[in-house]
Amino acid sequence: MDPPIPCLLLAAGRGERMRPLTDVLPKPLLEVQGKSLLTWHLETLQNSGIERVVINLAWLGEKISAALGTGADFGLHIDYSPEEEALETAGGICQALPILAPADYFIVMNGDVFCPGFPLAQLLAFIKTMRLAHEQKLAHLILVPNPSQHPTGDFYLQGGKVWAEELKTLAGEAKESQLGQPAERLTFSGLGIYHRDLFKGLIRGEKAKLAPLLVAAMAQNQVTGEKYLGSWHDVGSPARLNELNQGSK
């Protein structure tokens, strides 16, 4: 039997761009179409068959744990990973690893994105493929077309491989000639599969950014990715939240 795949929901951020809404409510509890962003995620997780969820907490974290409890209402088991102050993405993941206790791979989702209908079950199936690979990768990123507020994107995707701008001169032209297709610059969705070994150099309780770890892994050809064309929104401003609540998914 394959080891279970846990999921970490990142919910520790202050949400500065969403103030004053986030002065009294953590950003992942803001509602879109009558449900909090975290509720949308938890329903997606439950429908995919995932049972074990960890949510990291910092700013107003007690409101998140009070709202969601043990996860029983969603058919899930939720644990919490508290941080005295937000440890940034990689630091938060490292802090939560002993609670997540993944055998190898686990899923991470930003708690402040809105992506109803994301086919998470397909991502779980892809992890089986990653486990069977001769050389296990350290990360698989879900990338999306660049939104208007982030037109330059984050990473390049080509032939299932992902690399960053600082690696383009080193690898881009060679990759294009090898794969026979141009690289496309896309935005990181905040959804990804990670191997626990990606974080083995970090110290629990210390702040750490995710991007440098990913770039280092990209340089070793250890990061793959895919382009997702379904509904995805970065709820990064009160105006965008209002748009989502006035429109459709």
Secondary structure, DSSP 8 states (H G I E B T S, - for coil): ------EEEE-----GGGTTGGGTS-GGG-EETTEEHHHHHHHHHHHHT--EEEEEE-TTHHHHHHHHTTSGGGT-EEEEEE-SS--HHHHHHHHHHHHH--SSEEEEEETTEE-TT--HHHHHHHHHHHHHSSS--SEEEEEE---TTSTT-SEEEETTEEEEHHHIIIIIHHHHHHHSS--EEEEEEEEEEEEGGGGTT--TTS---SHHHHHHHHHTT-EEEEE--S--EE--SHHHHHHHHHS--
